[in-house]
Amino acid sequence: MTRKSTTDAGSRRTIRDVAAHAGVSASTVSRVLGGEYPVSTATRTRVMRAVRELDYVADARAKAIAGAGTPTLAFVLDDITGPSFAHMAHGVEREASRLGHLCLVCSTDGDAEHELEFIEMMRAQRAAAVILVGGATDTAEYRARMARIADSLASAGSRLVLCGRPPLDAGTPVTVIEYDNEGGAYALCSHVLAQGHQRILFLGGKPDSTTALGRERGYLAAHRARGLEPDPALRLAGDFTRDSGHRLIRRALELGLDFTAVMASTDMVASGALTALHEAGLRVPADVSLVGYDDIPFARDLHPPLTTVHVPYEELGRLAVRTALGRTPETPDEHLLLGTHVVVRGSVAGPGSRIRPSRPGGSAGATETAYG
């Protein structure tokens, strides 16, 4: 049976209090919080639960790190293999290094408990900021959870930064940095519609993701601005991966859906869609036009080069660091919005048009144009 400490203030808790609450030894708690020694998952979970329930902050370790090491920033994301997230991580790391901070990266694979454990560890170590990246489900539960995290970090002198995540209630000690998801999708879809397409297949992400929902809203708004109501059958939900794009195109073709263009929710989705279209004997853009979103580097190397929306991911990461470290008490909550723009390449043409012959020394559809 565990014994709960009677100490009231979280800052006065000791490792022994946590150990008693978790039913382990004080040395085990030190190993879990230090991270230098292997500890079983069950033990680690029990200790971190006790840390949260007691609102424990490891003052001694935090002081040791602050005195002997480099101040830290934490960058937390679902999937570090995603190209767009990798570019944001690069921006965070470069800016943190420039400002004399060490950047720690945690990939959670969408595990909320893993995310919370890492945040608690960063709070205990007095990290200057914790940067959370990626879409989320905007619910009352999400807002309450993020608000608790923001308050907890603020109490330890840290800062919560949300990048591409829904904002929280006014007054919450948080920095929110977004990019214009909906506006980018609106401009992109408007470009496709302007070429004469009226049946555009939309390959979306997870239905509850705020990022996916923003891009779908832009798709719908662009149609409605032209007095069109898109066929609901042309909106397919998946995720933001290459395999999702490939699978959704195959499904659309099996269902016999009538479309002349495809708007993919990410460039990765577009790459899978492009392969599926080629496998079906369809040419892009001669038979079907195709656009993506994100403007990751390989988008220009596809055949044809992909028309897409440029998102300033690296600058987003740099701005997250600068804003978090440059905050003042007079600005408890901040909300910044970065712009996006369409990059026109060679993957869009009018319905039923054909690729023009390439000029000597060049390739068809390789011209790149950007506009907002």
Salt bridges, closest charged atoms under 4 A:
GLU36 OE2 - ARG61 NH1 3.61
GLU53 OE1 - HIS21 NE2 2.57
ASP55 OD1 - ARG123 NH2 3.01
ASP59 OD1 - ARG126 NH2 3.02
GLU95 OE2 - ARG98 NH2 2.57
GLU95 OE1 - ARG318 NH1 3.03
GLU95 OE2 - ARG322 NH1 3.82
GLU113 OE1 - ARG52 NH2 3.63
GLU115 OE2 - ARG145 NH1 3.35
GLU115 OE1 - ARG165 NH2 2.93
GLU117 OE1 - ARG44 NE 3.47
GLU120 OE1 - ARG123 NH1 3.83
ASP138 OD1 - ARG143 NE 2.99
ASP169 OD1 - ARG143 NH1 3.49
GLU178 OE1 - HIS335 NE2 2.55
GLU182 OE1 - ARG217 NE 3.02
GLU216 OE2 - ARG235 NE 2.72
GLU229 OE2 - ARG224 NH2 2.88
ASP231 OD2 - ARG199 NH2 3.04
ASP243 OD1 - ARG242 NH1 3.14
ASP258 OD2 - ARG199 NE 3.51
GLU279 OE1 - HIS246 NE2 2.77
ASP287 OD2 - ARG283 NE 3.07
ASP294 OD1 - ARG215 NH2 3.25
ASP295 OD2 - HIS310 ND1 2.86
ASP295 OD1 - ARG345 NH2 2.90
GLU314 OE2 - HIS90 ND1 3.30
GLU314 OE2 - ARG318 NH2 3.61
GLU315 OE2 - ARG322 NH2 2.65
GLU334 OE1 - ARG159 NH2 3.52
GLU368 OE1 - ARG345 NE 2.92
